Amino acid sequence: MRIKELREAKGWSQNRLAKESGVSQSFIHALEAGEKSPTTRTLAKLAKALSVSISELLGELDNPKEKG
């Protein structure tokens, strides 16, 4: 997941992301540390707060496969 990378790109602290997303700061910390796994609902809240898609938040490529 790219939560920390996207959060830092906005210049946000974990506390700011918590306020913007409605997800607790302690849970955001645990997600960034790889200690917890988010639900789909939590992913949606974080993606909305960070103005990205869930796919982008997860680090999935949005580019179509090259045709060979």
ZIWO-V953067 format. One record per backbone hydrogen bond with DSSP energy under -0.5 kcal/mol. CO is the residue of the C=O (numbers start at 1). NH is the residue of the N-H. If there is no record, write none. Layout:
co=(CO/CO)
nh=(NH/NH)
//
This chain:
co=(2/3/4/5/6/7/7/8/13/14/15/16/17/18/24/25/26/27/28/29/30/30/31/39/40/41/42/43/44/45/46/47/47/48/53/54/55/55/56/57)
nh=(6/7/8/9/10/10/12/11/17/18/19/20/21/22/28/29/30/31/32/33/35/36/34/43/44/45/46/47/48/49/50/51/52/51/57/58/59/60/59/2)
//
